[in-house]
Amino acid sequence: MQAGDFDITGMLKALDEQKLGLLQSVVDLHKNMADPHRDREERLRILSGILVRAYMLSARLGIDPAALDDQAADDLRVHISKHDEVLAADYAALLRHIRRRQP
């Protein structure tokens, strides 16, 4: 490969690794939630992995992490307006968290 060439195969492989990792994390979460003896730390590790994979996948798709946060905030605003009081409060709390993280 010459300078300036794109490694399409490598890029596709990296994208596939992120997609598979995200799917595996979701599977792991389902297994974890089905077993009442699993501890909180393992669940936290799995959920953290899902977040990391989502950010990494977005980067592979050319989406800036800040743009992902902005879209999540927009989606949360929609959810707040459409859901009952309990869910709306949960969405509002998450929206406040995202806003605090943004510069």
N, C-alpha and C positions, 0 to 999 in steps of 0.2 A: 504494500500500500504506500502511496506517495503522500507527501505532506499536503494537507488540504483535503484529502479524500475522507469520506465519511465511512465509518465502520457500521454499515446498516445491520449486519448480522449481530454485531456486539450490542448495538442499541436495542434491537428487538429482543435479544436474550435478556438484557437488563430489565426491559419493560415486562417481559414474561415472568422474570424472577420476582418482581414487585407484585404483580397480579397474583401469582401463586402464593406468595407470602401472606398477602392480605386474605386470600381465601382460607389458607391454613389457619391463620389467626382467628377467623370467624368460626371455623370448625372447632378449634381449641376452646373458644369461649363457650360454644354450645355444650361441649363435653364437660367443661368445668361447671357450668350452671346446672347440669343434670346430676352432678355428684355433690350432695350436701356436705361431704367431708372435706372438700377442697377449701383451702384457706384464702383469705382476702388478698394476700401478697401475690399469689399465683394469678388471681383474677386481675389484679392491678397490672401485673406484668403483661398479661395478654391484651388488656385494653390499651395499654401504652404502645404495644407493638402494632395494634390496629391504627392508632393515630400516626405513628411513625411511618408505617407503610402507606397510609393515605397521602401524607405529605411527600414521600418519596415518589409515589406514583404520579402525583400531580406535577412534580418537577420533571419527571420523564416525559410528561405530556405537554411540557412547556408552560405550565401554570405556576406562577409565582406564589410562594406561601402566603404572602399578604393578600393576594387576590383570592386565595382559597378561604382565608379568614373572613374577608369582606363578603364573599358569597354565603358563607355559613351564617354570618350575622344577618344578611338579608333573608335567608331561609328561616332563621329563628323569628324574625319579626313577623313573617307570614304565619308561622305556627302559633305565635302568641295570639294573633287575631282570630285564629280559627278553632282554638281548642278551649276546653272548659277551664275553669279557674285553677285547678290543681296542676294540670299539664302546662297551662300558660305560665304559671309561677316557675315551674322547672325550666321552661324555655327562656324565661326572662332572666333567671339566675345564670344560665349558660351565656346568654347574650352579654350580661354585665362582665362575666369572666373574660370573654373575647375582647370586649372593649378595653378592659384594663391592660391587656397584653399589647394592644396596638399603640404605636407611638403617637 
